[in-house]
Amino acid sequence: MKLVMAIIKPFKLDEVREALTALGIQGLTVSEVKGFGRQKGQTEIYRGAEYSVSFLPKVKVEVVVIDEMLDRVVEAIQQAAGTGRIGDGKIFVVEVAHALRIRTGETGAEAV
């Protein structure tokens, strides 16, 4: 199993969720996060004064998938989250050693 973590622009969340649902993904976790990459933040104006915003608002989507679905999930996220502009985000894939559904005690792929 793999944990797919995608850091995306907030307005792309619904499109990503719909793309994953279309693949049969039944659950995911979403967190509001802040960060920066090559964008290096942005400049804002408040009451006539210019100031720098170091961290940009993003959304982190996390989903655990079986190995056979990994490529389709990553491609679906990339297609749904992409705008072709800087700041579209990143996708990270991490190995999941163990999973357990607390309610039933199911483990492995059945727990996902």
N, C-alpha and C positions, 0 to 999 in steps of 0.2 A: 504494500500500500504506500501511497505517497500523499504528502500534505502539499497542496498547491496554495501558495500565498501570492496574491496579486495586489499591488498598490496602484490604485487607479484614480482618475479624476472623479469627484463626487457625482457629477451629472451623468456619468456613464454607468452608475450602479444598476439602474433598472434594466438597461440593455444587457449587461453582463448576467444578471440574475435570470432574465428570460432565455439567454443563450444556454446557460447551464441547465435550466429546467427542461429545455427542449432535448437535452442529451440524457435526461432521466436522473439528474442529480436531485436528491430529495432533501438535502439539508446543507446549509453553509453558515458561516459566521461572518458578520460584518462589524468592523470597528471604525470609528472616526479617528484618524491619526493626522499628525502634522510632520512635515519633513521637507527636505530639499535635495535636489540632485544637481544636474547641469543648469537648471533654471536659476539657481543661486538666489532664490527668493524674488521679491518684487518690490517696487517702490510705490508707496501710497501717499496721498495728500490728505491731511486732516487739519481743518481750520487754517488752511493756507500754508501749513508747514509740511514739507516733504520728509518722509521718514521711510526707513527700510523695514520690510517684513521678512524676517529670516526664514520662517517656516511657513510652508503653504499647506492649506487643508487638502487632505487626501482621504481615501477610503481604502481600508484593507479588507479584502475578501479572502476567507480561508475555507478550503474544502478538502476533505480526505477522499481519495478515489483509489479504486483498484488499479493495479499496474496497466491492465489492458485499456483502461479509459484515459490514461494520462495524456497521450498526444492529442486526442480529440478535445479534452478539457482545456489544455493550454492553448490550442488553436482557437477554440471558441472564445476564450477570454481575450486573446489578442485581437481577434476580429471585432468583437463587441466593444472593447475599451479603446481601440485605436482611433485617433483623429488625424494622425500624420504630423502632429505638431509636437514641439518639445514639451515634456511634462506628462506624456501619456502614461508613464509609470513603468513598473517592473513586475516580472513574474518570477517567483522562486519556487523550487521544488525540493522537498526534503523527504527523506525516507522515514516512514512511520514503523517503529519496531513492534508496537502493540496497541490495540484498541479494545476497549471494553464498554459495553452499554450498561450503565449503572442499574437501570430498572430490571433488566432481564438476565444480566450476567453473560450475554452473548459476547464473544470475542472475535478478533480478526475482522474479515470482510463482512461478516454478519452483523457486527456492531456498527458498521458504517451505515 
